[in-house]
């Protein structure tokens, strides 16, 4: 999984049947910019958790997606070993 920031939306008037009802967001992460299916109602400026690959497809009922927004991040922490 990856952390990214929502920077926009994608609007599609016509979609494949398996993508009906999906909302798509443009998310910027350390790997670049990706279009992700939104599963949690995220919006512009939100920091989000992205699932990618096969896992993303499973979150979207096996729709053909490469990335899915699966959480809105409230806080990030870093564990420092003593």
Secondary structure per residue as TSV (DSSP state, phi and psi in degrees):
chain	resnum	aa	ss	phi	psi
A	1	X	-	360.0	157.0
A	2	X	E	-133.3	156.4
A	3	X	E	-105.3	137.5
A	4	X	E	-146.5	-179.8
A	5	X	E	-126.7	133.2
A	6	X	E	-72.3	123.9
A	7	X	E	-118.5	-0.8
A	8	X	E	175.9	-174.1
A	9	X	E	-130.3	159.3
A	10	X	E	-119.6	127.5
A	11	X	-	-107.2	128.7
A	12	X	-	-128.2	115.2
A	13	X	S	-69.0	-39.2
A	14	X	S	-120.8	134.9
A	15	X	-	-137.2	159.8
A	16	X	-	-60.7	150.3
A	17	X	G	-54.4	-37.8
A	18	X	G	-70.8	-10.8
A	19	X	G	-105.8	1.6
A	20	X	T	-59.9	135.2
A	21	X	T	88.1	-8.1
A	22	X	-	-84.3	140.7
A	23	X	E	-105.6	138.5
A	24	X	E	-115.2	134.6
A	25	X	E	-119.7	149.8
A	26	X	E	-94.2	121.8
A	27	X	E	-123.1	131.4
A	28	X	E	-100.5	127.0
A	29	X	E	-129.4	-176.2
A	30	X	T	-63.3	-20.7
A	31	X	T	-91.4	0.4
A	32	X	E	119.4	-153.1
A	33	X	E	-108.3	137.0
A	34	X	E	-138.1	150.9
A	35	X	E	-95.3	127.6
A	36	X	E	-127.3	143.0
A	37	X	E	-74.5	127.3
A	38	X	E	-87.3	122.3
A	39	X	S	-107.6	-3.0
A	40	X	S	-130.5	2.5
A	41	X	-	79.6	34.7
A	42	X	-	-72.1	162.3
A	43	X	-	-140.4	177.8
A	44	X	T	-54.0	133.4
A	45	X	T	89.2	-14.0
A	46	X	-	-70.3	139.3
A	47	X	E	-86.1	130.1
A	48	X	E	-131.9	161.3
A	49	X	E	-102.4	126.6
A	50	X	E	-106.7	132.3
A	51	X	E	-99.6	140.7
A	52	X	E	-128.0	164.2
A	53	X	T	69.7	-145.5
A	54	X	H	-58.9	-36.2
A	55	X	H	-61.7	-41.1
A	56	X	H	-61.8	-42.8
A	57	X	H	-60.9	-38.9
A	58	X	H	-66.5	-36.4
A	59	X	H	-63.1	-26.7
A	60	X	T	-105.0	34.1
A	61	X	T	53.8	45.6
A	62	X	T	62.1	25.2
A	63	X	-	-71.7	154.1
A	64	X	S	-78.6	74.3
A	65	X	-	-118.8	149.9
A	66	X	S	-98.8	-16.9
A	67	X	E	-147.9	144.5
A	68	X	E	-139.5	136.5
A	69	X	E	-81.1	117.9
A	70	X	E	-114.9	-6.1
A	71	X	E	-162.2	150.7
A	72	X	E	-100.6	124.9
A	73	X	-	-83.7	122.5
A	74	X	S	-86.8	-37.4
A	75	X	-	-155.3	142.1
A	76	X	-	-109.3	140.7
A	77	X	-	-129.1	155.9
A	78	X	-	-124.4	129.5
A	79	X	-	-87.1	127.0
A	80	X	-	-113.2	122.4
A	81	X	-	-74.0	142.3
A	82	X	-	-70.6	360.0
